[in-house]
């Protein structure tokens, strides 16, 4: 996923539906995950 800026990412990451999904599904069902956060140059 790509976000326009930090504010867009923060809004997504803290949205109640996203938080609930992570808690109720992701943490239970995903055993391996790779996330790479970077700032494009």
KAHUBEL-V87661 format. One record per backbone hydrogen bond with DSSP energy under -1.0 kcal/mol. NH is the residue of the N-H (numbers start at 1). CO is the residue of the C=O. E is the energy in kcal/mol with one decimal. If there is no record, write none. Layout:
# KAHUBEL-V87661
NH CO E
NH CO E
This chain:
# KAHUBEL-V87661
9 5 -1.9
10 6 -2.9
11 7 -2.2
12 8 -2.1
13 9 -3.2
14 10 -1.7
19 15 -2.7
20 16 -2.3
21 17 -2.1
22 18 -2.6
23 19 -2.2
24 20 -3.2
25 21 -2.7
26 21 -1.8
27 22 -2.6
29 25 -2.4
30 26 -2.4
